[in-house]
Amino acid sequence: MKIAITTLVIIHLIATLWHGDAHTTLEINLPDLKNLFVYIVILGGPIVGAALVWTRHSVLGAGLVAVSMVGALVFGVYHHYILVSPDNIAHLPTGPPGAATQFIDSAALIAVIELGSALLGFFGLGQSRAADGRET
């Protein structure tokens, strides 16, 4: 479980950086509060959670990965597919060839990774709690 969670968090980080590159290329800038959310919840939360799964705080780590990935998924789906803005895949600004494709592909990849990571984190959390219950 630890390896799977850590692997998904690393893949999520790579995909998020790829998506951030598309944001930069297309000059899609987020307001400060949304950037803060991205850095704390979308990037920081999973990394801290993955580190914690390797410690005696593995239950907290799995929970943090699960909750931060749900937050990231809701944020990303809302901004990339629902809210009409330059951050929506259907309303992207024009940019260099391939930039829109990179943005759209990375947004979809991130959503799939976040869903899978959240489910795995909650599964790990449930397994840890079940194991704790058997020990007492």
Order of alpha helices (4+ residues) and beta strands (2+ residues): alpha-alpha-alpha-alpha-alpha
